[in-house]
Amino acid sequence: MKKILTALILLVWISASFAQYNNKNDGNLPDDCPVPEVLLSDNPSPGYFFLSPAGMWGYFPDTKPYLMIMDNYGTPVYFQEQTSPVFDFKIQQDSILTYAYGTLGHKHFELNNKFELVKQLQVSGFPNDFHDLIILDNGNYLMLANEYRIVDMDTVVPGGHPGVTVIGGVIQIQNPNGDVLFHWSTFDHFNITDAGESVDLTDPNTIDYAHVNSIEMDTDSTIILSSRNMHELTKIRISDGEIIWRMGGENNMFTFDSDTSIFSGQHDFRKLPNGQYSVFDNNWFSGISGSRASFYELDEQNYLADLVKQYKSYPEPIHGYIMGNVQPLPNGNWVVGWGSGDPNFTEFKPDGTMAIEVRYDAVSYRAFKFDWKPKAFTFNVDEAVFGEVSYIQPSTMEVIFSNNLDEDIKINYINIHSDYFSVLTELPIEVAANSEKTITLKFTPDNNSGTIEDLLTFCWDTETDDLSKRIAVQLPVKAEAVIVIDEEYFKNVSVYPNPFSDKIIVKDNEKLNGELNISVYNSFGQIVFEGEINRGNRILINTENFPSGVYQIQLKTDNAKATRKLIKL
């Protein structure tokens, strides 16, 4: 950044500031960790993205699975290598984190805000389905499971085979003690023949006819369910398990406002606070180009579905054939995870323009964003503010780092995006369990003036043959680099005559230290003279060719600066 000094009648300052977002990658990620690449950034909302990048189902088969939380720069504040793909990593009630582990024999885990394991969650009597789990406001768990039945499909469809494994879906509501409060099975309410054309009902081995992939409370007494392989969204009454309505698929009850508003192979059916419904429409078999986030206004009495808006990537559409989600943010933005699409996720503004778009060499089942702070490590300040600092004088300050874990740690990497800020405390910074450490920060303005900001990430990175893991905390830093305007400092510098005609004389009366820089500006802010003198000397400026008018002379040393107005007759 360059400092621009322009003088008219009054001196105008143009401040240099560090860009809030950039595309500088983290330089300390493990070799097998997918590196987030910020493709576009235009004032995204605050917060962290929650991701579960992995290689699966033929996509990036050599990519290691990770849990990951990253900021708007693409810097992870948390990652942990996994031995099997992970899914649906998100924040639930009271800052509880949950995720699903494994492609077979799925497990759900609950973590606290220090990334410590709280419990393992299990559907009663059935293997967990990784697609979704919701912790309700009352502390109960809304869960999905897979149900496997052996079915003689030759009695169901022509060409079917006997003894086929058919996969259905189960919904359970459990209280915190694991007691089952509600149980519902697709086998009891859907027909296997409800499956879409993409499902081969004559497969002799396995048939996944429903493939439930999202679950949510609609009202206190109803549940909404997405079944991908049926291309159906369903509303269910909890009191008796009866279906209230079916939207899409073979049993569609709704009239859509246009042919293009019908979804296919969808994910992530949600009820929004404004009463509308969102769905990630994979457009799997619809023939429509690109996946999209669709938003519907439903008339549930007359069974009318009005597509009120949609978000698609541009200039080229992204087609996520599998996975994906839609999430509203508090500021009105929307996060769309493209599942198997590339790029991986986009944050949209309400007008449909993109706030940020990110890709990495992996797929993530969903992408979420939460304005949340982990509590494993904390600082005594929310922001390190240096205040006003001379633009040529470095400044330091101390902050207190707290390790809130029950184990000793070492901060062994610090991610900094600019050269203005640094950490003087030598790495590694060892901090005992549940104790504090004072850390010294330094700001070096490097002759730049104005507001300068950055975001420092203090990382405890662990990498062994068995584990790659990071737990980090971020500290925003800010300083106001100022140029000192000090007329008193220059009171012993003589500038004469004024008004002037053919010359200006500048004389230092042996009061200043070092070199005195002199610049003369015309009324358009253009420099018409530059020079310098040392202590006790003087300089004569020839002004015969200066047009009549108003001028500014600037006097500057390493410590101060001042201007004086002069008149040419």
N, C-alpha and C positions, 0 to 999 in steps of 0.2 A: 504494500500500500504506500502511496506517496502522499505527502502532505502538500496541499495546495494553499498558498497564501495569496490572497487578492486584496488589494486596498483600493477603495474608492474614497469618498469623503471620510468614511469610517472604515476601519479594518474589518473585513469579513472573514470569519473562520469557517472552514469546511472540514468537518470532523471525519476521521476514518474509523470505520467500525468493522469488526470481524463478522463475516456472514454467519447467520444462525445455523445454517445447514450446509454441509458440503458432502463430497463423495469420497472422502478419504477413508480407506478401509482400515480395520483393526490389524495391526502388524504382529499380533501375538496369538493368533488362533492356531489350534492344532492343524496339522497337515490334512487330516481327514474330515475336518469340520467344514460344512458348507458355508462359504463366505457370502454374506449379504451384499448386494450391489444396489445402491440407490440410483435408479435410472432417472428419476425426476423428483424434484422437491420444490414445493411452492407453498410455504407457510402451513405445514401440516399441524394438526392439533397436538397438544402436549400429551405425553404418555409413552407407554412401552408396548411394542408388539409381542404377542405371545404366539410362538410357533413350534411346530414339531417336525422339522425337516428330516427327510429320510428317503431312501430308495426303496420302492416297492412296486409290485405288480408290473414289472417290466420297465418302470421309469427309474433311471439312474441306479441300476442294480448294484453298483459298486460303492454307493454312497452310504456312509455310516449314519445311523439314526441318532438324533440329538433332541433334547428339550432345549429351547432357546427363548430368551427374552432380549429384545434389541430396542435401541432408541432410534430417533429419527435420523441419526447419522449412519445407521447401520452397525453401530458398535454394540455387541452383546454385553449386557450387565449380568447375565446368567446363562450358562450352558452346562449340560451334562450329557456325556456320551451314554448311549443305551445299547444293549445287546440285542434288542428287537425293536421294530418300529413302534412309535408312540403316537397317540392321537388326542385331539380335543383338549389341548393344554390351555387352561383358562382360570380366571378368578371367579369364585363363587361368593356366597354371603360371607360377610365379616372377614374379608381378605383371605379366605381359604382358597388354596390352589388345588385343582384336580386334574388328572390326566389318565388316559387308558394306556395300558402296556400290552404289547404282544398281538400277533395276528391270529394265533390259536390259543385257546385257554386264556382269554383276555382277563386282565386285572385292572381295577380302578384304584388309584392311590390318592390320598388326601394329604396335602402338605400345609404347614403354617407359613406365615410371611417371612420366616427365616429359612425356608426350604427344608424344614425338618419334617420327617414322616410322622403323621398323626394316626392314620389308620388305613387299612385296606378295606374296600367296599365290595360287597359281593351280593349279587342277586340270589335269592333263596331258591335252590333246587335247579338252577340253570346256569350255563356259562354266560358271563357278561358279554354284552355287545359293546364294542369300543365306540360306536357312533355317538353316543350321547349319555350324559348324566347331569341332572339338575338338582342342586340343593335348594329346597323351597324356603320361603320366608319363615316358616314355622320350624325349620330344622330337619324336616323329613326329606327323604331322597326319592326322586323320580328317576327310575332306571329302566334300561333296556337290556334284554337278554336274547339269546338265540335258543330256539327249540328245534330239536331234530326228531323227526318221526319217519318210520319206515312205511311207505305207502305203495300199494299195488297200483301203479299209474296206468296199467292196462285196463283198469276198471274206471278210469277217469277220462282219458282221452284216447282216441284211435292211435295206434302205434306206440302207446305207452308200454313201459316195462314193469314187471313185478319187482317188489323189494327195493324200490328206489328211496334213497335218503332225501327227504324234503325238509328244507329249512324254513321255519316260520319265525315270527317275532313275539316277544313277551314284553309286557309293560308291568312293572311293579312299583308300588309306593311303599317305602319302608320308613319306620320311625328310627331315631338314632340308636335304638337298642337292637335293630335288625328285625323287628316284628313286621310282618307283611300286612299292610292295610288295604291294598288293592292289587288284584292280579288279573291280567287280561292277556289272551292269546289270539294271534291272527288266525290260528286253526279253527277257533270257535266262531269267528265273525267274518272271515274272508274265505272265498273259494280259491282253490289252487288255480283254477282256470281264470281268475281275475288278473293273472300275470299278463304283462304286455307281450307284444310280438317278439321282443328281443329274447325272451326266455323260452328255451327249448324244452317243452313238456314231454318230449320223447327221449330225453337224455337218460341213459340207463343207470347212471351213477348218482348224480346229485342235482337237485333242482332248488334254486333259491327264488321262490315265486314272489315274495313280498319285498325283502331287503329293506327293512325299516331303518331309517337313518337320522331321524330327529324326533324329539319328544319335548312337549312343553305344556304347561298349564295355560289354558285359554282363559277360563274364569276359575273361581274357587271350586267349581263343580264339574268342569269339563277339561278334557285333554285334547291337544291337536297332535297329529302323527303324520310323518311323511314316509311313504313306502315307494322307494325308487323304482323297483322292477315292475310295479303296478302303475307307475306314473300318477299316483293318487295322493291327495291330501285328505285327511279324515278327522272329523270331530267326534269325540267319544264322551258319553255321559258317565261320570264316575259312580253314581249311585247304583246303576244296574249294568254298566258296561255296554249299553246299547249305542249303536252308531246314530248320531244326529244328522250328519250329512257327509257326502262323499264328493270330492271335487277333483276332476281329471280322471283319466283312465277309462276302463271299460264300464264303470258304474257311475260315471259323472252325472251329477244332479244339477249342475250350474250352466247357465248360458253366459258365454264370454262376450265381451264387447267387440272383439275382433278375432279373426282367425289366428293372428300372430300373437295373441296373448295366452295361448295354451302352452303349458310347460311340458317338459319331458325329461325323465331321468333325474328329477330334481333332488335338491338337498335343502336342509335348514329352514323348515317352515316355522315362522315365528309370528306371535301376536305383538304388535307395536303399541306403545302408550297412547297413540292417537286413535286406536281402534282399527287401523288398517293391518294388513298381513304382508309379511315379506317372505320371499322364497328365492333361493339360488337356483335359477333355471339353467341346468347344464345344456339344455337343447340337444339332448343325446341323439334322438331319432326324429327330430322335428323337421330337419332340412333347413332350418334357419341358421344363418352364419353367426357363430360366436355365442358364448354363454352370457348370462346377464343376471343382474339383480332386479327382480320384479316386485312391484308393490301393488296390492289389490285392495280395493274397497268392496266389501261383500254386503250384499243385501240378502241376509240369511232367511228372510221370510219368503222372498220371491225367487231365491236362488239365482241371483245375478252377480257376476264377477266383473268388476270394472278395473282394468289395468290403468292406474293413475300415473305411474312413472316407472322408468327403468334406467339402470346404469349399465353401459357397456364400455369396454376399453376402446380407445381410439389412438391413432388413426386406423389401426388394424384391430379387428375383434380378436379376443382371446377365447379359445375353445378349451374349456376344462371338461373333459369327458367324464371324469370321475372326481368325487370329493367337492369341496367348496362351501362357502358360507357368506352370509350378509350380517353386518353388525352396525346398529346405530351408535353414534357417539354423542356425548352431551352437548357439543357445540353445533350439532346439526349435520356434521360430516358423516360419511358412511365408509366402513371398511368392507371390501369385497375380497375374499380369498378365492382365487381361481382354481384351487385344487390342483389338478394335473396340468393346468395351463401354464404358459410362460409368456410374460412375467408371472410371479407367484401371487402377489396381492397388490391392491390399489386402495388408497384412501381417496374418496371423492368428496368434493364440497357439495353443498346443497344444489348448486346450479349445474352440477354434472361435470365440472372441470376437475382435473386431478390435483390433489394436494401432495401426494407422494406415491411412487410406484417402485417396487422392489422385486428383484429376482435373485435366485441362487440355484446352484446345480443340485436340486432336490425337489421333492414335492412335500407339501404340508397339507394334511387333511383339512384343517381350518386355519384361519389367521384372525386373531383378535387384537384389540388395542384397549388398554386400561390406563387411566391416569392414576398410577399407584406407585408406592415406594416400598421396596423390600426393606426389612428391618434387621437383617443379619448384621449389617454395619450401618452406623449413622455418624453424622457430624454434629457438632454443637451449634452450627448455623445452617440455615437453608440455602444461603448464598454467601460466598466470600466476596465482600465488597471492599475494595481498596480505597474507594473514595477518590478525591482529586489528587492526582500525582503529576509532578512536573514532567513534561513530555521528554525531557532528556535525563531524568533521574529515576533509576530503578527503585522499587519499593518492595518491602516484604511484610508478611503478616502471618500469624499463627492460628491454626484451627485445631480442634480436638477431635480425633478419630476414636470411635467407640466400637469395640468388638463385642457384639451381643451374643455370640455363640458360646457354647460350653466346651470349646476347644481352642488351643492356640493356633494362630494363623500368621501368614507372612504375606504382606502386600508386595508382590514381586513384579508388577507391571502397572504402569499408569498411562492411559491413553489421553493424549492432548492434541488438539486439532491445529493449534497455531504456535508460533514462536514467542508470543508475548508473555505467556505464563509458563512457569516451571515449578518443580518441587525440589527444594534444597535438601530435604531429609533424604538420606541415602537409602537406596533399596538394597536388600529387602527390608521392609519395615515390619518388625516382629511385634505382634500384639498378643498378649496372653488372653486366655479365656475371660470374658466378662470384665475387661479392663480397658483403659484408655491410653492413647499415645498422642503427644503433641507433634504436629506436622507443620513445617515452615513452607509457605508458598512465596513465590517471587513474581513480580510483574515488571517487565522490561518494555517500556513504550517504544524504544528504538526510534525516537524522533517523530513519532506519530501522535497526533492529537485527536481528541474526541472520545466517544464511548467505545470501549473495546471489551468484548465478552468471549467466553469460551465455556466448555463443559469438560471437566476432568473426571476420568473414570479410574477409580482405584480398585485394582483387581487382585484377588487371591486366586491365581491360576495353578491348578494341580494337573500334572500330566505324568502318568505312569503307563506301564504296559497294559494295565487293566482299566484305566480310568482317565478321561480328560474332562475337567470340570472347572468352572469359574463361578465365583460369587463376588459381586462387585457392588460398589456404591458410587454414585455420581455427585459431584459438587459443582454447581454453576459458579463461575468467577466473573467479576466485573470490575472495571476501573475507568475512571475519567482522566484521561491524559490531557493536561491543560498547559497552555502557554502562559507564563506569568506576565501580566501587564503591570509594569512597575515604573511609573513616571518618576517617583522619588529616587529610584535607583540611578536614574540618568540625570539627576539635577545638576551635576557638575560637568555635563557634556554641553558645550556651547554650539548652537546652530545659528548662523547669522550670515548676512542680514536677512530680515524678514519684514516687509516684502523684499524680494531680491530682483536683480535685473540680469547681470551677466555671470554671476558666480554665487555659489553657496560654500561657506566654510564650516567644517565640522571639526571641533577641537575637544580632545579629552584632557581634562585638567588633572591628570595623574591620580584619578580616584578609582578607576575601574581595573579589574583584574583580567588579564588576557586580551583577546582580540575583540574589537568592536566592528560588527558587520553593518554596513550601511546600504539601504536600498531606497531609491526615489521612484514613486509611482505618479503617473499622470491621472487626470480625472476619469480615465477609462479603466483604471486599474492595471495599466501596462507599466512594466518596469522600464524606466528610461535611464537609470544609472544603478550600478552595483559596485561597491568597493569595500575596503576594510582598512582600519588603522590599529596600531598597537597602543598600549598605555602611554600617555604623555605626548602622543603625536597629534597631528592634524592633517586634514585633507582639503584640497580646494577642488570643487566640482564646477566645471565649465558649463554654464547654462545659457550661453549666447544663442544657441539654436532652439531653446525651449520656447514653445508658444506661450503667450500670456494665459494665465488661468490659475486654477487651484491645484496644488500638489500635496502629496503626503511623503514625508521622509520617515523611514522605519529604522530604528536603532535596535540592534539585537546582540546579546552575548550568550554564553552558554547557560546563563541563569535567568535572564529576563529579556523583555522586549517592550518597546514603547513606540508610539508614533506621534508626529507633530505635523500640523498643517502649515503649509507655506504658500505664499502668493507671489506669482511672477507678474511684474508690471508690464 
